[in-house]
Every structure is written in structure tokens, then in C-alpha cells.
Amino acid sequence: MYKNILVINLMHLGDLLLVTPVLRTLRAAYPQARLTLLADGKLRDIVEYNPHLDACLFLDKKGKDDNLWHLLKFIRRLRRQQFDLVINLHRNERASALAAFSGGRRIVGYAKPGFGAFFTAVMPNRHFAKHQVYAHYDVLRELAGVRTIEDRGLEMVVPPEAAAKGAALWQREIPADARVIALNIGASWLTKRWLKEYFAICADRLLAEGYHVAFFGGPMDEEIVQECLGDMQTEDKAPVHVFTGRVSLGELAELLSRCLLFITTDSGPMHVGVAMHVPVVTMFGASPVTGFAPYDSRAILVKTPEPCHPCRIHECQRQGAEHLACMKHITPEIVLHYAHKLLQESGGRPGRELPAPASFDCQVIDLARPEGQQLARPQDFAMDTTDTNPVIRLK
């Protein structure tokens, strides 16, 4: 039916990875179509080698394309390609404008008010009611004629050059017999960050058990990682490896694939770990569990039932002892308990040796739930939007 399809997602690292199941499904539904993805240029490593794509278009959002003139030039470029189906999976002004004026024969998906008038069909992003991947599938089923969902989870093929550099870096800095656990401290919002002191305690305990630990994150995380290292009690830092701010996204993926476990904040690297099949333990504060939990049944997400969860704000408004209570109440002992659980279940094998997950509903640990009733899936939660600050409650 459709022979030339464009998918638009200009969001961040994790959001783009959550689009990869859509690409597989579209390829299965329209095997003869030319499938193109439009994404942020800084995330090239994530999708450039995706086997389901025929082409990628990259927008330099923070650079040369960050002005009206270049946006208009990009729209002309899109119009020349004569797409017969355009699917917008990013509801902001720029993505909505690119879709609206792309010249596509049929334009569907999420749209900012005003731009929706130029779409063939618009629907809200339902990530408050279901996982973001499932919300994207709704767009395919209801607006793009897709009848069968082909879901293999998050997918990322590491660019060959990045894979080679990552492998060389690992061999240069990690002993051959080391059992490595990855830590990611940083997050784009302060309300998504687990306490650095807690990470330090976890690192000390893991080192005492004979593991090596590797710190990851971007250049903006270098300071907090150094502070965390200063909080650690272990004097011998030889088994501590700091890759923070040193590697590309492709190299990050290659290095993570060699780790046994990933203890991480709710962040883009968390989703990279999932795509690399690394067992993940994550701590959620500001974000809705339902929409953005790790898309892997092996992952474990820990949360506390704070009345303001999920606040979806960048800085905590509570004061005193209640400041960042959603993170303070998740203790290192709890995280280490579930870390050891995943290590046992995986047999202590690195992500690169583990099979793709059989299902994608991560285990949600609600610390208030009575013993024996701790495990739940994201779809077991429902969003209550009657309050000023929505909260997630069990159905």
C-alpha cells in the first residue's frame, strides 16, 4: 500500500530507542516500501545501521539547523522525496511543522495544536496510560494500516568503527578476567538522579565482592562522578574504570554489552543498556513508570509511593527531609538486593552473551507493597489525573 514512508522522531536518546520497535513493525508490514527515519544528528550512532531502514535523515537541532531558514530548506528537502506516508512520533513544534509541511500524501501521528490541521489524522500520545512503545503501536494500528505488531524489543546495531574502538578501549583498560558492573549516575533532571552517596556505597560493596565497576555518562556527568569517587571508602581504585565523557554513543553501547549488570538512573543510557540486553536495575522518581520503564522483562525498576510521583518536574519542590524523598527512600541495600537477583538469574554473563528478551514488561518494585506482592508490570498501573499532581496507582 505505502511505498515511501518517513518516520519522524527528534527527541532524546531514550525516546529514539523507544521508536526502534516501530521500525521493525513497519518493515514487516510494508516489506517493499522505502523506509526513512528523521532524527537528531547527534544520535546518529543509535539508528544509522538499523537493518530495517533504507535511509536516515539527520537534523542538527542545536547547530546549523537551529533557525527558521534552515528549517524551511529541510522542509523543501522532504517535499522533494514525495513520501506517501509520514508518521510523526514527536509532539513538539519543530517535528510537527516538518511533518505538516512535508508534502506527504498521508500525514499521521502526534501534533502540536495548530499543525494538526495539516495532518490527515492526529492522535494523542498515550504514554500516560501505557508504555511509550505501546502508544506508538497505537499510531501504527489506528492511523497507518498496520495489522500485525512485530516486536523484538529495543534494537541498536553498533556502528563498526565504534564497536572496534569500544572493544580496543575495553581490552586496554579492563583485565581479561574482570567481572564488570556498570553504573550511570547522571540524568537530565535532578529529580531523576539517585543520590551519588548511594552509588558510592553500591560501588564499595561490589568492589568488596570482587567485581569491577565502570562509570558511564556524558561530559555533563563528569563532576558528579568525581564527587561519587570521593565519597567511596575503597582506597584501591584499580578495579574502578571511569568512561564518563570519554566515549561516543556507539562506544557506550559496545562497552555496556560487555558488562554483567547496569545500575542506572532513568536516563538515555538506561535504554541503551536494554538494547544491549544488559540486565538493568533502575530507580524512578520524576518519570511515569507506565510510559518509560525499561522495555525488558529482565529489568527491575524500583520506586516509592510518594504522593507527588510522578511529578515530571526538573527540580524537587519539597523541603527538608522530604526533599527528593522518592530517591532517598530507595536505599543501597534495596538496589543491591535486586542487583544480586539479576546477576543470579543471568548466570553472571555479560549482555552480549544473553539472548534477546522473550517479553518486555519490566518488573516494578513498589516498596510499599506487602511482602509477596512486590512484583508488578507497567500495565498493572493506571494514571490518576484527577489531582493537580498526577500519581500512579495500582488498578
Protein Blocks (a to p, Z undefined) as FASTA:
>chain_A
ZZcdcdddfbdfklmmmmmmmmmmmmmmmmmbccdddddfklmmmmmmgckbfbdcdddf
klmmlcfklmmmmmmmmmmnopabdcdfbdcfklmmmmmmnopabdcdjddehjlmmpmb
dcddfklmmcfklmmmmmmmmmnopabdcdebjaddddfklmmmmmmmmmmmmcfklccd
dddfbdfbfklpccfklmmmmmmmmmmnopacddeddfklmmmmmmmmmmpmblblmlpc
cfehkacfklmmmmmmmpmbdcddddfklmmmmmnopacddddfkbcfklmgccdfkbcc
dddfdfkbcfkiabdfbehjlnoklmmmmcfklmmmmmmmmmmmnoopafklpccdfbfc
dcdddfkbcghilbccfklpccdfkbmbdcdddZZ
